[in-house]
């Protein structure tokens, strides 16, 4: 697996050394027993499947949103971010029920659900790399090995999805943070040089990690709100601040879905959804692209946390945790718009061969 941008520089790591001991596994990667690989033929190996009730079916309370997977014309393959922060081992076990519940209640509900108006949601569980894997480790390749193992699961899950679930339907790829690292790699392996599969790509939402401006040979960033076969990316930072780990990557403004650097007013924000998932905050933030970052004026409502790390105030400007939440309604509406655009361009009614039978068996 190609090298990834590490979340923090070695300079940042020096200031965090005492804090990081709390989350650093005490042994090298090879000294731990590898967790059992998932069997994606088993529903338990998925955090979300459209044929059962799960957290991806949720919609924020006190909003008009509805789960529409039963009649959705497309699928979304969603790769969740890091939810494993423990030092017990380098990769999480799928048998960790406490971790699985946290993943479902937090990121599957708050992020993957943004797509349930446009697509059936498939979200694999995988042996995710622990958070420390993203920190500079000059002594070994432990972190990279952990990420490689995690990606091997994501790749296997996507292949299983293609073989058993997709049935030729249009596809959205989406992720956040570690999930975006793996989703970015999926696009390389499955879409960038595969014209047939690329034709089925509605769009990819590569949010919360740096995507290089020359990342792909064929795939390009989306230039407007209805372009298909492209990808969007952003990393949210408080207005006027730098954030070196993610600067100078691709950034698409989720209020305008363009690549320009004009400031988009908060009036274009259809609504953020905070961590409590209990309201829609219309106009919660504005947005402007600056040097590959998405600048926002900090929101007044609560529920949109910054990425706070002890002893590292230079990193406190990041709204990494709220990358989805601040633009939840815009993401939701845009996914619907891009699926419709894909249908129109494909000359494909895509009431889908499966909609009639899926509606009979759904849930």
C-alpha positions as CSV (number, residue, x, y, z in Angstrom):
1,X,0.0,0.0,0.0
2,X,1.3,3.4,-0.9
3,X,2.6,5.7,1.8
4,X,0.0,7.9,3.5
5,X,0.3,11.5,4.7
6,X,0.7,11.2,8.5
7,X,-1.7,13.1,10.6
8,X,0.9,15.1,12.4
9,X,4.4,16.2,11.7
10,X,7.4,15.0,13.8
11,X,7.5,18.5,15.4
12,X,3.9,18.1,16.6
13,X,4.7,14.6,17.9
14,X,7.5,15.9,20.1
15,X,5.1,18.1,21.9
16,X,2.7,15.2,22.3
17,X,5.1,12.5,23.4
18,X,3.7,12.2,26.9
19,X,0.1,12.3,25.8
20,X,0.7,9.7,23.0
21,X,2.1,7.1,25.4
22,X,-1.5,6.7,26.5
23,X,-2.6,5.5,23.0
24,X,0.6,3.9,21.7
25,X,0.6,0.1,21.6
26,X,3.4,-1.2,23.8
27,X,4.7,-3.8,21.3
28,X,5.5,-3.9,17.7
29,X,2.9,-4.9,15.1
30,X,4.3,-8.4,14.6
31,X,4.2,-9.2,18.3
32,X,0.5,-9.1,18.5
33,X,-1.8,-11.8,17.3
34,X,-3.7,-10.5,14.2
35,X,-7.4,-10.2,14.9
36,X,-9.6,-12.7,13.0
37,X,-10.4,-11.5,9.5
38,X,-14.0,-10.5,8.8
39,X,-16.3,-12.7,6.7
40,X,-18.3,-10.3,4.6
41,X,-20.8,-13.0,3.8
42,X,-22.0,-12.6,7.4
43,X,-24.2,-9.6,8.2
44,X,-22.3,-9.1,11.5
45,X,-19.3,-8.0,9.5
46,X,-21.2,-4.9,8.3
47,X,-22.0,-1.8,10.3
48,X,-24.7,-1.0,7.8
49,X,-26.7,-3.0,5.3
50,X,-29.9,-1.8,3.6
51,X,-31.8,-5.0,4.4
52,X,-31.9,-4.5,8.1
53,X,-32.4,-1.8,10.7
54,X,-29.1,-0.1,11.8
55,X,-27.7,3.3,12.5
56,X,-27.4,4.3,8.9
57,X,-31.2,4.4,8.7
58,X,-31.3,7.2,11.3
59,X,-32.3,10.8,10.5
60,X,-31.7,13.7,12.8
61,X,-34.6,14.3,15.2
62,X,-36.8,17.4,14.7
63,X,-36.0,17.5,10.9
64,X,-38.1,16.7,7.8
65,X,-35.6,14.1,6.6
66,X,-36.6,10.5,5.9
67,X,-34.7,7.3,5.2
68,X,-35.3,6.5,1.6
69,X,-33.1,3.5,1.0
70,X,-36.1,1.3,0.1
71,X,-36.5,3.2,-3.2
72,X,-33.0,4.6,-3.7
73,X,-31.6,4.2,-7.1
74,X,-27.9,4.1,-6.1
75,X,-25.7,2.5,-3.4
76,X,-23.1,4.2,-1.1
77,X,-20.1,2.3,0.1
78,X,-19.1,4.1,3.3
79,X,-15.8,3.6,5.1
80,X,-16.0,4.9,8.6
81,X,-13.3,6.9,10.4
82,X,-11.1,5.8,13.3
83,X,-13.1,4.9,16.3
84,X,-10.4,2.7,17.9
85,X,-8.1,4.7,20.2
86,X,-6.9,1.9,22.5
87,X,-3.3,0.7,22.9
88,X,-4.3,-3.0,23.3
89,X,-3.1,-3.8,19.7
90,X,-2.5,-2.1,16.4
91,X,-5.7,-3.2,14.8
92,X,-9.2,-3.5,16.2
93,X,-11.0,-6.8,16.5
94,X,-14.5,-7.1,15.0
95,X,-15.4,-9.1,18.1
96,X,-15.1,-5.9,20.2
97,X,-18.8,-5.2,20.8
98,X,-18.2,-2.1,22.8
99,X,-16.2,-0.6,19.9
100,X,-18.8,-1.7,17.4
101,X,-21.5,0.0,19.4
102,X,-19.5,3.2,19.6
103,X,-18.9,3.1,15.8
104,X,-22.6,2.7,15.1
105,X,-23.8,5.3,17.6
106,X,-21.3,7.9,16.6
107,X,-20.1,7.9,13.0
108,X,-22.5,5.5,11.2
109,X,-25.4,7.5,12.6
110,X,-23.9,11.0,12.3
111,X,-22.1,10.5,8.9
112,X,-23.2,7.5,6.9
113,X,-26.9,8.5,7.4
114,X,-26.3,11.6,5.3
115,X,-26.6,9.4,2.3
116,X,-29.7,7.5,3.1
117,X,-31.9,9.8,1.0
118,X,-29.9,9.0,-2.1
119,X,-28.6,5.5,-1.8
120,X,-28.7,2.2,0.0
121,X,-26.0,2.3,2.6
122,X,-23.3,-0.4,2.8
123,X,-20.7,0.2,5.6
124,X,-18.2,-2.6,6.4
125,X,-16.7,-3.2,9.8
126,X,-13.0,-3.6,9.4
127,X,-9.9,-4.2,11.4
128,X,-9.2,-0.5,11.6
129,X,-5.8,0.8,12.6
130,X,-5.6,2.4,16.0
131,X,-5.3,6.2,16.1
132,X,-1.6,6.1,16.9
133,X,-0.9,4.6,13.5
134,X,-1.3,8.1,12.1
135,X,1.5,9.6,14.1
136,X,5.1,9.7,13.0
137,X,7.0,6.7,14.2
138,X,10.6,6.8,13.0
139,X,11.5,3.5,14.8
140,X,9.3,1.1,12.8
141,X,6.7,0.7,10.2
142,X,4.1,-0.4,12.7
143,X,1.5,2.2,11.7
144,X,1.8,1.5,8.0
145,X,1.4,-2.2,8.6
146,X,-1.7,-1.5,10.7
147,X,-3.1,0.6,7.9
148,X,-2.3,-2.0,5.3
149,X,-4.2,-4.6,7.2
150,X,-7.2,-2.3,7.6
151,X,-7.2,-1.6,3.9
152,X,-7.1,-5.3,3.0
153,X,-10.4,-5.7,4.8
154,X,-12.0,-2.6,3.1
155,X,-10.8,-3.9,-0.3
156,X,-12.3,-7.4,0.5
157,X,-15.6,-5.8,1.6
158,X,-15.8,-3.8,-1.5
159,X,-15.1,-6.8,-3.7
160,X,-17.8,-8.7,-1.9
161,X,-20.2,-5.8,-2.3
162,X,-19.5,-5.8,-6.1
163,X,-19.9,-9.5,-6.4
164,X,-23.1,-9.9,-4.3
165,X,-24.9,-6.7,-3.7
166,X,-24.3,-4.1,-6.4
167,X,-26.1,-5.7,-9.4
168,X,-24.9,-2.9,-11.8
169,X,-26.2,0.0,-9.8
170,X,-24.6,3.4,-9.6
171,X,-22.1,3.8,-6.7
172,X,-21.1,6.5,-4.3
173,X,-17.9,6.0,-2.4
174,X,-17.7,7.9,0.9
175,X,-15.4,8.1,3.9
176,X,-14.0,10.2,6.6
177,X,-10.5,10.5,8.1
178,X,-9.0,6.9,8.2
179,X,-12.0,5.9,6.1
180,X,-11.0,8.4,3.4
181,X,-7.5,7.0,3.4
182,X,-8.9,3.7,2.4
183,X,-11.6,5.1,0.1
184,X,-8.9,7.0,-1.7
185,X,-7.0,3.8,-2.3
186,X,-10.2,2.0,-3.4
187,X,-10.6,4.6,-6.2
188,X,-7.0,3.9,-7.3
189,X,-7.5,0.1,-7.5
190,X,-11.1,-0.1,-8.7
191,X,-12.0,3.0,-10.6
192,X,-9.1,5.2,-11.9
193,X,-8.1,2.8,-14.6
194,X,-11.3,0.9,-15.0
195,X,-13.6,2.7,-17.5
196,X,-16.5,0.2,-17.1
197,X,-16.7,0.6,-13.3
198,X,-15.9,4.3,-13.5
199,X,-19.0,4.8,-15.5
200,X,-21.0,3.6,-12.5
201,X,-19.3,6.1,-10.2
202,X,-21.8,8.8,-9.1
203,X,-19.1,10.6,-7.0
204,X,-16.7,10.0,-4.2
205,X,-16.8,12.0,-0.9
206,X,-13.2,11.9,0.3
207,X,-13.7,14.0,3.4
208,X,-11.3,14.6,6.3
209,X,-7.9,13.7,4.9
210,X,-5.5,15.3,2.4
211,X,-6.1,14.2,-1.1
212,X,-3.3,15.3,-3.3
213,X,-4.0,17.5,-6.4
214,X,-2.3,14.9,-8.6
215,X,-3.8,11.9,-6.8
216,X,-5.3,10.2,-9.8
217,X,-4.5,9.6,-13.5
218,X,-8.1,9.9,-14.7
219,X,-10.4,10.9,-11.8
220,X,-10.8,14.6,-11.2
221,X,-12.3,16.8,-8.5
222,X,-15.9,17.8,-9.0
223,X,-16.2,21.3,-10.4
224,X,-20.0,21.8,-9.8
225,X,-22.9,20.3,-7.9
226,X,-24.1,17.8,-10.5
227,X,-20.9,16.6,-12.1
228,X,-20.5,12.8,-11.8
229,X,-17.6,10.4,-12.0
230,X,-15.6,12.8,-9.9
231,X,-14.7,13.3,-6.2
232,X,-15.0,16.0,-3.6
233,X,-12.7,16.6,-0.6
234,X,-12.3,19.1,2.2
235,X,-10.8,19.6,5.6
236,X,-12.5,22.2,7.9
237,X,-10.5,24.8,9.8
238,X,-11.3,27.9,11.7
239,X,-11.2,31.0,9.5
240,X,-7.8,32.6,9.1
241,X,-5.7,29.7,10.3
242,X,-3.3,27.2,8.8
243,X,-3.3,23.5,9.4
244,X,-0.1,22.1,7.9
245,X,-1.1,18.4,7.8
246,X,-3.9,19.0,5.3
247,X,-2.8,22.2,3.5
248,X,-2.5,22.4,-0.3
249,X,-4.7,19.3,-1.0
250,X,-7.9,19.2,-3.0
251,X,-10.7,21.3,-1.5
252,X,-14.3,21.6,-2.9
253,X,-16.6,24.0,-1.1
254,X,-19.6,22.1,0.1
255,X,-21.8,25.2,0.0
256,X,-21.2,25.8,-3.7
257,X,-19.7,22.5,-4.8
258,X,-17.0,24.5,-6.7
259,X,-13.2,24.7,-6.5
260,X,-13.0,28.5,-6.5
261,X,-11.8,30.5,-3.5
262,X,-14.8,32.9,-3.2
263,X,-16.4,33.1,0.2
264,X,-19.7,31.3,0.3
265,X,-22.2,32.9,2.8
266,X,-23.8,31.0,5.6
267,X,-27.2,31.5,3.8
268,X,-26.1,28.7,1.5
269,X,-25.7,26.3,4.4
270,X,-28.8,24.1,4.3
271,X,-28.1,23.0,7.9
272,X,-25.6,21.4,10.1
273,X,-26.3,18.6,12.5
274,X,-24.4,18.4,15.8
275,X,-23.1,15.5,17.7
276,X,-26.4,15.1,19.5
277,X,-28.2,14.5,16.2
278,X,-31.3,16.2,17.5
279,X,-31.7,19.4,15.4
280,X,-30.9,21.1,12.1
281,X,-28.9,24.3,12.4
282,X,-29.6,26.2,9.2
283,X,-26.9,28.6,8.2
284,X,-24.6,27.3,10.8
285,X,-21.3,28.3,9.0
286,X,-20.1,30.0,5.9
287,X,-17.1,28.5,3.9
288,X,-14.2,29.6,1.9
289,X,-11.3,27.6,0.3
290,X,-7.8,28.8,1.2
291,X,-4.7,26.9,0.3
292,X,-6.5,23.5,0.2
293,X,-8.3,24.1,3.5
294,X,-12.0,24.9,4.0
295,X,-12.2,28.0,6.2
296,X,-15.3,28.5,8.4
297,X,-16.1,31.0,11.0
298,X,-16.6,29.0,14.2
299,X,-20.3,28.0,14.7
300,X,-22.3,29.5,17.5
301,X,-24.5,26.5,18.2
302,X,-22.9,23.7,20.3
303,X,-22.2,20.2,19.0
304,X,-19.5,20.9,16.5
305,X,-16.2,20.1,18.3
306,X,-12.8,21.1,17.3
307,X,-9.9,18.7,17.2
308,X,-8.4,19.4,20.6
309,X,-5.1,17.8,21.6
310,X,-3.4,18.6,24.9
311,X,-0.3,20.8,24.5
312,X,-0.9,21.5,20.8
313,X,-2.9,24.8,20.4
314,X,-1.7,25.1,16.8
315,X,-3.9,22.1,16.0
316,X,-7.0,23.4,17.8
317,X,-8.1,25.3,14.7
318,X,-9.3,22.0,13.0
319,X,-13.0,21.1,12.9
320,X,-12.0,17.7,11.7
321,X,-14.6,15.9,13.9
322,X,-17.3,18.2,12.4
323,X,-16.4,17.8,8.7
324,X,-19.7,16.1,8.0
325,X,-21.8,17.6,10.7
326,X,-21.3,21.3,9.6
327,X,-22.6,20.5,6.1
328,X,-24.9,17.6,6.8
329,X,-27.9,18.9,4.9
330,X,-25.8,20.1,1.9
331,X,-24.2,16.6,1.6
332,X,-27.6,15.0,1.8
333,X,-29.1,17.2,-0.9
334,X,-26.0,17.0,-3.1
335,X,-25.9,13.2,-3.1
336,X,-29.5,13.1,-4.3
337,X,-28.7,15.7,-7.0
338,X,-25.7,13.8,-8.3
339,X,-27.6,10.5,-8.4
340,X,-30.3,12.2,-10.5
341,X,-27.7,13.7,-12.7
342,X,-26.0,10.3,-13.2
343,X,-29.4,8.8,-14.1
344,X,-30.0,11.5,-16.7
345,X,-26.5,11.2,-18.2
346,X,-26.7,7.4,-18.3
347,X,-30.0,7.6,-20.1
348,X,-31.1,5.2,-17.4
349,X,-34.4,5.3,-15.6
350,X,-32.7,3.2,-13.0
351,X,-36.0,2.6,-11.1
352,X,-33.5,-0.4,-11.0
353,X,-34.2,-3.9,-11.6
354,X,-34.2,-4.3,-7.9
355,X,-36.5,-1.5,-6.7
356,X,-39.6,-3.6,-7.1
357,X,-38.3,-6.6,-5.4
358,X,-36.3,-4.7,-2.8
359,X,-39.4,-2.8,-1.7
360,X,-41.1,-6.2,-1.0
361,X,-38.2,-7.5,1.1
362,X,-36.8,-4.3,2.6
363,X,-36.6,-4.5,6.4
